[in-house]
Amino acid sequence: MVLEVVSKIEKALKGKFCGGDEPNKDDVLLFNELLGEGNINLHRWVKQMTSYTESERKSWKGAGQVPKSIFSNTAAQEKDAAPEKPKIPKTAVVAEMTCKAGADLKKLESLIKEIRISGLEWGTFTAAGTKLTWKPIVQESMVSKQDIMDMTNGFANYVESSQVVTWKVITE
């Protein structure tokens, strides 16, 4: 991005100043936009670097390492950047259980939470009367609707029936 801007400026200037053959306020504005106003060390460094020819600069020896670019979107940094982890789609689930009269819903909740399955975030449980609503987040590639049904219907001493009310893919 920076090199694109510099290339456009280079073409526009063609060895001249912004307004023609003499420097003017536009040159000061452009200079400060490129290098920042008051960046004395940067200004001095640019002046020193430009006092050498391109072939002189290419002949310089160094530590043998190319310094990492300070610009965030250069090809070198993109190449060195850690690959972005793929996002695994997650699904918000609402499962409702109709429980038997007198069933201990807190006990049922704790029994369900004892089940260990990859790709399952427990979410929340809400009890109202004989209904227990469970709102887990699942990785659909690892946990199916049938898995949710098996987890809830597996407690026959507590659950009369259950259903998956909502199965909605969400983004994170």
N, C-alpha and C positions, 0 to 999 in steps of 0.2 A: 504494500500500500504506500509506504513512504517512498519507495523507489519509483512508483508510478507518478506520484506528485512531483518528485524531483525531475523526472524525465520530462513531464509537461512543462515545468518551469524552464528547464534547459532549452527546450525547443522554442519557447516563447521569447527567451532573452537573446539567443543567437549572439552571445558575446557582448551584448549591449546592456543598458539599464532598462528598467521597466517602462519608462516613458520616452526612451530614445537614447541619444548619445550622452546625456548628462544624468547624474543621479538626482532623484527627487524623493518626495515623501512616500510615494508608492514603494520605492526600493527599501526605505526604512521599515515600512509596515511588513513587507514580504520577508525581509531579513529577520525581524523580530518574530514573525510567525514561524519561520523555519527553525531558528536557533534560540528563541526566547530572549526577552529583554533582560539585560543584566547578567547573562551567563558568561562571565568573563573568561573562565577556563575553557569553555567550549568554543568561544569566539577565537581565543588565542590558538587553540589546537587546530581549528579549521584553517586559520591563516597560515600556521606552520605547515600543515599537511599539503595545502595547495601551493606552497612555495617549491615543492618537489614535483618533478615530472612523473607521469604515470610509470615510465620505465624505471625510474629511480625507486619508486615505491615498490614495484614488483621485485626489485633485486634485494630488498632488505631481508635479513635473516632474523629469525625469532626463536622462540622456544619450541617451535614445531607444532604448536597447537593453535587452532583457529578459535579466537574468543567467541563465546556464545553471543549471538546478536542481542541487542537491547530492545529490539522491536518485537512486539508480541506476535505478529503474524507473518514471519518470514518462513521460507521453505525449510531452512535448517532447523528451526525450532519445531515446526510441524512434524518433521521427520524424527526428531529426538523426543517429542512428547509421548507420554505413555498412551497407549491406545485406550480409547474410551470404553468402559465396560458396557456391554450390551444391556439395554434396559429390559428387564423381565416383566412382561405385562402382569398386572395383579387384578384380582377381581374382588369386588365388594359383594358380600353375601349377606342375605338376611334369611335366617332359618327360624321357623316358629314351631314350637313343640307344645302340644296339648298334653298336659300331665294328668296323671291319675289323681283323684281327690285325695287330699292329705299327703301328697308326695312332698318331700323336702327338696324344694327347688335349689337351695344353696348347696345341698349335698350333690344333686344332679350336676350342677355347674362344676363343682370340684371334680367329680368323676370324669366329666367330659374333658376338663383341662389336664387330666392325667394322661390322656391319649397323646402320644408323641408321633407326629407325622411331619415330614419335611414339606416346606412350602405353605405352612399354616401359621398365621398370626392370629392369636386368640380373639382379639377384639373385645367386644363388650357383651354382657348378658343383662337382660332386663326381665324382671319377674312382675307379672300382674295377674292376680288370681291364680288360675290353673295354667296360665300360659307362661312359657319361658321363651324369650326372643334372644337369639344369638346372632351377633354381627361380626363374623370373622373376616379377615382379608386372606385370600388364597392366591397361590400361583397356579393358574388353571392347568398348566402343563404337568403339575405334580399332584394336585388335589382336584378330584372331580365332584360333581353334584352327588353322585352315588356314594362317594366317601363321606360327604357331609350327612347324607341320609343314614348311612350305616352307623356313623358316630352317634347320631341322635336316637335312632330306633334301637340301638344295641342295649339300651337300659330299659327293658320291658317292665321292671318293677316300678319305674317312674313315669315312663312315657306311653301314652295311649296312641298318639299319632304325631307325625311331624311332616313338614313340607319346606322346600326351599322356595321362599316367596320372591326373592330378588337375586339375580346373578348378573352383575354389571361390571364390565371391564373399566378399570380406572387407570389413570396415568399418574406417575410420581415424578 
